[in-house]
Every structure is written in structure tokens, then in C-alpha cells.
């Protein structure tokens, strides 16, 4: 099970398998279209990076994030980087 699938299954469990947006039943992970699975993966990847950034910032300083996380951080798109910064700043 991937982190993306874990997050999706947690959402399904929390909502009783019903979409909060449409009120319709939502499928199991394996029945999702590939692009939807990829969107969940992108979101959980960013959460993982944000948690790592938070750990680095709180232990050795925010200025060390790029060198410590390397491409995982420096490869973020501007919008993703801004979201991570907002999370770290609280």
C-alpha cells in the first residue's frame, strides 16, 4: 500500500465511502482512474516533503532545508514550494 492509497482509504473510511462534494459513492482505490491516483500521490508526496522540511527547520534551521533535502525540495514547483513554506510558518 502506498501513502497515497492510505490517505485515500482514510478519506473513504471517514466519509463512509461517500463523496463529500457530490454525495455519490466513491470507488475503491483500484477502481480509480490513473490520473486520480496520481493526484493523490502528488498530494501525499508534498505532505511528506513538508513534514521533512518541518523536521529540518525545527532541528537544524530553515536555511538548511535545500541542502538537506536536495532535489526533493529544490525540484518543487513554485506553487508547491509556497505551500510548504506556508505550512512551516504555521
C-alpha positions, -999 to +999 in steps of 0.1 A: +000+000+000+013+034-009+009+066+012-014+079-014-036+048-012-035+050+026-047+087+025-075+079+000-087+049+020-087+070+052-109+096+034-132+068+022-134+054+057-141+088+072-169+096+048-184+061+048-174+057+011-195+088+000-180+118-017-185+149+004-186+170-028-212+151-048-229+128-022-221+099-046-204+066-036-166+068-042-148+038-057-121+017-041-085+026-048-080+000-075-111+013-094-098+049-096-086+063-128-048+065-131-049+104-131-069+104-099-044+080-082-016+103-094-032+133-079-035+116-046+002+106-049+012+142-057-006+154-026+009+128-003+043+134-017+041+171-009+028+164+026+058+141+031+082+168+019+065+194+041+069+171+072+106+166+063+111+203+059+094+210+092+117+185+109+148+200+093+137+236+101+130+228+137+162+209+144+190+225+123+173+256+109+151+265+079+181+277+059+194+241+058+163+227+041+176+230+005+209+214+012+195+187+035+166+176+012+182+184-021+162+177-052+131+167-032+129+204-021+146+223-049+126+204-075+093+217-063+072+239-085+068+275-071+032+268-061+043+237-042+072+254-026+049+282-014+025+257+001+054+241+020+066+275+033+031+284+045+029+251+063+063+255+080+055+291+090+022+280+105 
